[in-house]
Amino acid sequence: MGVFVFLPLILPLTALPIARLAEQHLHPRSAALLLTWVGAILAACSTLCLGLLVVVGTAQLPGNPLPDSWSDPEVREAVPYDEVAGKASIGVLALVVAACALTVRRHYGFRARAHRTLAALPDASEVAVLTDEVPYAYALPGSPGRILVSTGMLSGLNEAERRALLAHERAHLAGKHHRLLLTVQLAGCANPLLRPLRSAVGYSTERWADEEAARVTGDRRMTARTVGKAALISQRAAVPGLAAFAEAGPVPRRVAALLRPVPPAGGWPPALTTAGIAAIVAAAGTAASTLSALNAAIALFFVLQSATYG
């Protein structure tokens, strides 16, 4: 197993340049999907290797339920610095599991409370207009998904801007953006080095929804104006818990992007472009992490099998 067990724990460092390059040079839909998959795979590999270290560390503890042969010297030699790494990984994995469980509980708990509140309203349509001076608009996922918009937000927009706003929120629901955001949030819990992906995916999903709103309304300039006005209005508002489902991202960059032509949406970008480099780095880092995790898992399996039946 050797040092390969540690590589997936540090390879998420590639998330920093990947996130910046992808959100700047890829189509927002491509960037959001790429970064989410990269984060999920890197987090899974990191957690797997952490689990392998836990097996070695737990085997060294007195009274553990694992076979005594799993604490033999040949098993410990499979992991560099086994005394420190093996035992430390037990506490680290416990923190990872607790952080992920708390994140999932908060996510679904808030959704459940929000849907119970909406169920008490007489209007069960897709768009729930709440009488509230505080301006906000959110996409609430569920079965079915709902759009929450306050009278404070609607009063600050004209009819065309309201259509753009609703098209934006519908794009969040149609694209299942809450799943992407939850995935990268869990990835950040599994490995703190993946936390930059959360803001990058949050920005990319907002840009994705912006582009869908511009396509539906057929007016990119008006959509850009809506984004700017909604942001200016919302600056005075307290941010409720639903904001975690779709972070706003840097508004000036979103407005500037809408004032430019529609970004190209294609497959793999050319290798000699900045976007191509971002995709290659993402693919290489993810492949290296996956291969390292599989190598470590297979190596430990054979070492434990040899110690058990040898």
C-alpha positions, 0 to 999 in steps of 0.5 A: 500500500505504501505512500499511495494510501496518502495520495488521495488525501492530498490530491484534492489540492488540485481543486483550487486551480480547477475550480478557478479555471473551470468557472472562468472558461467553461460553460456554466453547465459544464463547469458545475457538472465537472466540478461536482463529479470531480469533488464527489470522486476525490472525496470518495477516494479520500474517505476510502483511504482514510477508512483503510488507515482506520482498519490498520489503526483499529487493529492496533488497539487492545480489545478491538473486534478485528482478527489479531493477525491484522495487527501483525508487523507485516500489516503495519509495515504496509502503512508508512508511519502506521503508529501515528497515521493509523490511530489519528485516522480513527478520530478524523474519520469520526469527524468526517462522518459526523460533519456529513451527517449534520450537513445532510440533517440540516439540508433535509430538515430545513426542506421539510420545515419549509414544505410544511410551512407552504402546505398551510398556505391556501395556494398550492401552485408552483410559485408561492408568493409570501407577504413579506417586506423582506425581498427574496426569491428561492427555489425549494426542491422537493416533490413537487419543487416550489418557488418562494418569492416575497412581495418585497422582491416582486414590488421592486421588479417590473413584469418582464423582470419578474418573468426572468426571475421566475425563469431563473428559479425554475432553472434551479429546480429543473437542473437539480442544482440543490443536489450538486450543491449538497454533493460538493458541500459533503465533499468539503466535509470529507476533505477540507481541501475540496471546500473551494469547489462549493463556491465555484459550483454555487457560482456556476449553478447561478450562471447556469440559471442566468443563461436559462433565464436569458434563453427563455426570455430571449433578452440577455440585457434585460436578464442582466438588469434583473440580476443586478436589481435583485441583488441590489434589493436583496442587499438589505435583506437578512439571508434566510436558511434557504440561501444555502441551496443556491448561493448568489455568487459575484453579481458583477461577474454574472451581469458582465457574462450576460452582457457578452454572447452566449458561451459555447456549450460543447463537449471536451474543450480544445487541449491547448486552451485554458478551459482544456487545461482545466479539464485535463488537470481535473481528469488527471487529478481524479484519475490519479486519486482513483488509481491510488485509492484502488491500489491501496485498497487492493494492496491492503486486502491482500496483506490482510488476507495473507496475515489471516490465512498465511 
